[in-house]
Structure formats: structure tokens, C-alpha cells
Amino acid sequence: MASFRSTVENMSKLMDEMGITELDLERQLLLGLYRKHIHLSKQQAVAAAPVGFVPSNKTNADTKISGHVLKSPMVGVAYLAPEPGAKPFVKVGSAVKAGDTVALVEAMKTFNPIKSDIDGVVKEILVTDGMAVEFDTPIIVIE
């Protein structure tokens, strides 16, 4: 019997070849019905990267970030604009006030606003639009 990991890898390859980005799984169990919705995107491939690999747009332990860092409060996909093709919430050099939305993190089809908790100027944007993020991933640096 194939391992769960190899099954997922094979399904991912097949979905990529066929251009499928969403999959609904349903399984009848003894105590009820199990349903799972899976959304795949090319950016999420970072999660399957070899151990020790750090993408250039992510920070590593050797990189010092100075300033106030806004981090992702959850695992999801980061978006820098309210919708595709729209003007980004902020860019480097933008002035922000506490409470301003600076990004979105989508988790389970819900778009969660990432709001600045201080007044300042955007010094650095550490994610790209559509990038998969983990809990506590640095998103934006404000001075």
C-alpha cells in the first residue's frame, strides 16, 4: 500500500498536469461523512521544499529585521491587494495608521485582514502576492 505522502505527491502531480486547482474529497465513515476541500496553488509548493531550503523572499535566522514586524496570525495564503489586478493595500514607503489593512491572509475561503497596530511607514514587504504563509511568518515591516 502506498504511503499517504506518496499518494498526496502523486495526486498533486496529476492535478498539476490536468490544470486542476481544487479538489473535494468525501468519504463515508462508520460514524458519519468526512468531507475535505483542498485548494492547490503553485505558490504552495514552497511547503514541500527540501529541509533547509529558504526561498529568497523569506527571512532566515541570519537576517536581522529592524522595525515593527506584522506577522501572519494563521496558516494561509497572503494577498497584498483586495482583489486580483487591484492596487495593493500598501507599498514600501507608504504611510500607515494603526487599524489600516496592509494585507489579507486567506484561510479556509475566508479573507482575514492584516491590520497595522502602529502608525508608521512601510519599510519592507516580506511576502509576495499569493504566497503561502505559516503562522508567525513575517509579512510587513513598519518603522
Protein Blocks (a to p, Z undefined) as FASTA:
>chain_A
ZZfklmmmmmmmmmmmnopabdcdddddfkbccdddddddfklmmmmpcehiacfkbccf
klccedjddddfbdcdddfbfbehiacfbdehiacdehiafbdcdeehiacddddfbdcd
dfbdcbdehiacdehiafbdcZZ
